[in-house]
C-alpha cells in the first residue's frame, strides 16, 4: 500500500448518494487515491473542505441549500489553490464558463464518470486543467452569441416556471407588449423555435436552472 501521505485525498460532493457511492468504489480500487469525505450540498462542501483540506474536490453544480457554483467560489476564496473538478449532467457552455471562471480546473459529465474521472483526478492533482471535448465544443459554438440581459433571464425563468405572458407582466410589473418583446428577443438570441424550445435550450446550456 502506498504511504498515506502520498495518496491523493478526495472530497466528493453530490446530493445523490448513489453517485457518491459509485465514485467512492472507483477510488477505492486505486492505490494512489483515498476518499476522505463526502458532502450532499454546497454548505457541507465548504465546511468539509475547510476541515479536511483535500487535494481534489469533485463538485456537483445543482444541489439544494447551496449550489456547487457558490461552493466553488467560497472554497476558492478561502483557499485559492484548491483543486476542483465539476461533475454535471449537462454539457452546457454557460454553466461550464461560470464554473471555470469561479475556479474549477476540470469539467466532467456524469455520464462519463466511470471512464474519465480517475484520469481527470490525476491530471488536476498534477496542476493541469481539463475540459472534455464535447463541452469545449459547446463553448466554442456559442462564443459569439449575444448574452441574455438580466430582464430577459428573469422572463425566461418565469416561462420555465409555467407563467403565461399576462402573469409574467404582472410579476415583473411591466406591460404585456414589453413581455412579448422580451420573449421575441430571447427566442432570437437562443435560436429557439418557441417558448418550450427556449426553456429546453436554456436548461441544456446552463443559462437557467429549475
C-alpha positions in Angstrom: 0.0 0.0 0.0 1.2 3.5 -0.9 2.2 5.6 2.1 -0.9 7.6 3.2 1.0 10.9 2.8 1.3 10.3 -0.9 -2.3 9.5 -1.6 -4.5 11.9 -3.5 -7.1 12.8 -0.9 -10.5 13.4 -2.4 -13.7 15.1 -1.2 -16.9 14.1 -3.1 -19.8 16.5 -3.2 -23.2 15.4 -4.7 -26.8 15.3 -3.5 -27.2 11.8 -4.9 -25.8 9.1 -2.5 -25.7 6.5 -5.3 -23.3 8.6 -7.4 -21.1 9.3 -4.4 -21.0 5.6 -3.6 -20.1 4.7 -7.2 -17.3 7.2 -7.2 -16.0 6.0 -3.8 -16.0 2.5 -5.1 -13.9 3.6 -8.1 -11.5 5.5 -5.9 -11.1 2.5 -3.5 -9.7 0.4 -6.4 -6.8 2.9 -6.9 -3.6 2.6 -4.9 -2.8 6.3 -5.1 -6.1 7.7 -4.0 -8.3 7.9 -0.9 -11.8 9.2 -0.4 -11.6 11.4 2.8 -15.1 12.9 2.9 -18.5 13.2 1.3 -21.0 16.1 1.2 -24.5 16.3 -0.1 -24.7 20.1 -0.6 -22.6 23.2 -1.0 -22.8 24.2 2.6 -21.4 20.9 3.8 -18.8 21.0 1.0 -17.4 24.3 2.2 -17.3 23.1 5.8 -15.7 19.8 5.0 -13.1 21.4 2.6 -12.1 23.7 5.5 -11.8 20.8 7.9 -10.2 18.1 5.6 -8.2 20.3 3.2 -8.5 17.6 0.4 -6.1 17.5 -2.6 -9.0 17.3 -5.1 -12.7 18.1 -4.7 -15.4 16.6 -7.0 -18.3 19.1 -7.2 -21.8 18.7 -8.4 -23.3 22.0 -9.5 -27.0 21.7 -8.9 -27.7 20.9 -5.3 -30.1 22.1 -2.5 -29.3 24.8 0.1 -26.1 26.0 -1.7 -25.2 25.4 -5.3 -21.9 23.9 -6.4 -21.0 27.1 -8.1 -21.4 29.1 -4.9 -19.5 26.4 -3.1 -16.6 26.7 -5.6 -16.5 30.5 -5.1 -16.5 30.1 -1.3 -13.8 27.4 -1.3 -11.6 29.2 -3.7 -12.0 32.5 -1.7 -10.7 30.7 1.4 -8.1 28.6 -0.4 -7.2 29.9 -3.9 -5.1 26.8 -4.6 -8.0 24.4 -4.1 -8.3 21.9 -7.0 -11.9 21.4 -8.0 -13.4 19.1 -10.7 -17.0 19.8 -11.7 -19.3 16.8 -12.2 -22.5 17.6 -14.1 -25.3 16.2 -16.1 -25.2 18.9 -18.8 -22.5 19.9 -21.3 -23.8 23.5 -21.0 -21.5 26.1 -22.3 -22.7 28.8 -20.0 -22.6 26.5 -16.9 -19.1 25.5 -17.9 -17.9 29.0 -18.3 -19.2 30.0 -14.9 -17.6 27.1 -13.2 -14.3 27.6 -14.8 -14.4 31.3 -14.1 -15.2 30.5 -10.5 -12.0 28.5 -10.3 -12.8 24.9 -11.3 -9.9 23.1 -13.1 -11.9 20.5 -14.9 -15.5 19.8 -16.1 -16.7 16.2 -16.4 -20.1 14.9 -17.5 -21.6 12.4 -15.1 -22.3 10.0 -17.9 -18.5 9.7 -18.4 -17.5 9.5 -14.7 -16.6 5.8 -14.9 -14.3 6.2 -17.8 -12.9 9.7 -17.2 -12.9 10.6 -13.5 -9.8 8.8 -12.3 -7.5 10.2 -15.0 -9.0 13.6 -14.6 -8.3 13.5 -10.8 -4.6 12.7 -11.6 -4.4 15.4 -14.2 -5.9 18.1 -11.9 -3.8 16.9 -8.9 -0.8 17.5 -11.2 -1.8 21.1 -11.7 -3.3 20.9 -15.2 -6.8 21.8 -16.4 -9.2 19.6 -18.4 -12.4 20.3 -20.3 -14.0 17.4 -22.1 -14.1 17.8 -25.9 -17.9 17.9 -26.2 -18.1 20.6 -23.5 -15.3 22.6 -25.2 -17.1 22.3 -28.5 -20.3 23.7 -26.9 -18.4 26.6 -25.5 -16.7 27.4 -28.9 -20.0 27.0 -30.7 -21.7 29.8 -28.7 -18.7 32.2 -28.3 -20.2 34.9 -30.5 -23.7 34.5 -29.1 -25.4 37.6 -27.7 -26.0 37.1 -23.9 -29.4 37.4 -22.5 -30.0 40.6 -20.4 -30.9 40.4 -16.7 -34.5 41.1 -17.6 -34.6 38.5 -20.3 -33.2 36.0 -17.9 -36.0 36.8 -15.4 -38.6 36.4 -18.2 -37.1 33.0 -19.3 -37.1 31.7 -15.7 -40.7 32.7 -15.4 -41.6 31.0 -18.7 -39.8 27.9 -17.4 -41.9 28.0 -14.3 -45.1 27.9 -16.4 -46.0 31.6 -16.3 -48.1 33.0 -19.2 -47.4 36.4 -20.7 -50.0 38.1 -18.5 -48.7 36.6 -15.3 -45.1 37.4 -16.3 -46.1 41.1 -16.9 -47.9 41.3 -13.5 -45.0 39.6 -11.7 -42.4 41.9 -13.2 -44.7 45.0 -13.2 -44.2 45.6 -17.0 -46.8 45.8 -19.8 -47.7 42.8 -21.9 -46.2 44.2 -25.1 -42.8 44.6 -23.3 -43.1 41.0 -22.1 -43.7 39.9 -25.7 -40.7 41.9 -26.9 -38.5 40.2 -24.3 -39.7 36.8 -25.3 -39.1 37.6 -29.0 -35.5 38.7 -28.2 -35.0 35.5 -26.1 -36.1 33.3 -29.0 -33.8 35.2 -31.4 -30.8 35.1 -29.2 -31.1 31.4 -28.4 -32.2 30.4 -31.9 -35.3 28.8 -30.4 -38.5 27.9 -32.3 -40.9 28.7 -29.5 -41.1 29.2 -25.7 -40.8 25.5 -24.9 -37.7 25.2 -27.1 -36.2 28.3 -25.4 -36.6 26.8 -22.0 -35.1 23.5 -23.1 -32.1 25.3 -24.6 -31.8 27.5 -21.5 -31.6 24.5 -19.3 -29.3 22.5 -21.6 -26.8 25.4 -21.8 -27.0 26.2 -18.1 -28.4 29.7 -18.7 -31.2 28.9 -16.3 -31.9 26.1 -13.8 -35.0 24.7 -12.2 
